[in-house]
Amino acid sequence: MVVVEVNGYTIEPGANLSGANLHRTVLEGANLASANLAQANLSETGLKMTNLREANLTGANVQRTNLFRANLEGANLYRANLQMANLEGTNLEEANLTGANLRFANLIGADLSGANLEWAKANEDSTWPDGFDPVAAGVIFED
């Protein structure tokens, strides 16, 4: 297992990074499966192709973050701020996005199979996978 230190935090699968400030950190391709990132600041972070399977991102600030082709299968993103995040091609199967902020988010090509999007907030500039109906999934559109 590869263990990395970033901003004084140990980055590894299952790591407890609750409340960590990882703003503008590059963690592309890292394995953060089952990590606790609740309330963490991941804004403008490079998480392209990162494994966040079953990670806890409750209330995390993931604004303007690049999650291109990341694995967020089964992740808890309850009330996470994903405004302007790039989630293109991301695996969000069975993810909990209840109450998440998806305004201006790019979800083109994302896998939302079984994802919970109730009360998630989006706007007309949020983009979705072909054939996906965000309203039927419980997304609320606001300006």
N, C-alpha and C positions, 0 to 999 in steps of 0.2 A: 504494500500500500504506500502511495506517495503522500507525504504530509508536507504541507506548505504553510509558511508563516506569512501573513499579509496584514499590515497595519497592527501588528501585535496579536492577531487572532490566528489560531491554528485552523487551517482549512483542510478538512478531511471528511469522508462519509460519516454521518451521524454527529458531526460537530455541533456544539452548542454556541451559536452565534447570535443568540437573542439580543436585540438592541445594538448589534455591532454597526459601526459606521464604515461601510465599504464603498462609499461614494467614489465614483470614477475609477474603481479598481478593475483590472483585467483578470478575469477568471475563466476565460474561454477554454472549454473542454475539461474543466475540473469535474471531479466526482463529489457532489454534495448530496448524494442520496441520503434521505432521512435526516438531513441537517435541520436544526432548529434555527430559523432565521426570522422568528416572530419579531415584529417591530424594528427589524433591521433597516438601515438606510442603504439600499442598493441602487440609488438613482444614478443614471448615466454609467452604469457598470457594464462591462463586456462579459456577457454570459452565453455567448454564441456556442451552441453544441455542448452545453454544460448538462450534466446529469443531476437533476433536482427531483428525481423520483421520490415520492412520498415525503418531500420536505415540508416543513411547517413555515409558511410565509404569511401567517396571520398578521394583518395590519402593516405589512412591510411596505416601504416606499420603493417601488420598482419603476418609478417614473423615468421615461426616456432611456430605458435600458434595452440593450440588444440581446434578445433571447432567441435569435434565429436558430431554428432546428434544435432547440433545447428539449430535454425530456422532463416534463412536469407531470408525468403520469401519476395520478393519485395524490398530487400535492394539495396542500391546504392554502388557498389564496384568499381566505375569508377577509373581506374588507381591505384587500391589498390595493395600493395605488399603482395601477398599470397604465396611467395616462401617458399617451405618446410612446408606449413601449412597442418594440418590434417583436411580434410573436409569430412571424411568418414561418410556416412549416413546423411549428412547435407541437409536440405531443402533449395534449391536455386531457387525455382520456381519463375519465373518472375524477378529474380535478374539481375541487370545491372553489368556485369563483363567486360564491354568494356575497352580494354587496360590493364586489370589486369595482373599481373605477376603470372603465375601459374606454374613456373618452379619447378620441384620436388614435386609438390602438390599431395596429395592423395585425389582423388574424388570418390573412390570406393563406390558404393551404394548411391551416392548423387543424389538428384532429381533436374535435370537441365531443367525441363519442362518450356518452354517459356523464359529461361534465355538468355540474350544477351551476347554473347562471342566474338563479332567482335573485331578484333585486339588484343585479349588477347594473351599473350605469354606463350608458354609451351615448354618443351623439351621432349626427348624420355623417361625420367624418371618420367614424370607426369603420373598419373594413373587415369583412367576414369571409369564411370559406364559401366556395360555390355551393349553392343549394342549401345553405344553412339559414334557418329562420330564427333570428335572435328574439323576436317578439314572442314566438311560440315557446322559446326556451326560458322566458321570464325576464328578459332584459328590459330595463326601463330606459327610454330615450329622453334625454334632457339636453338643453343648450349649454 
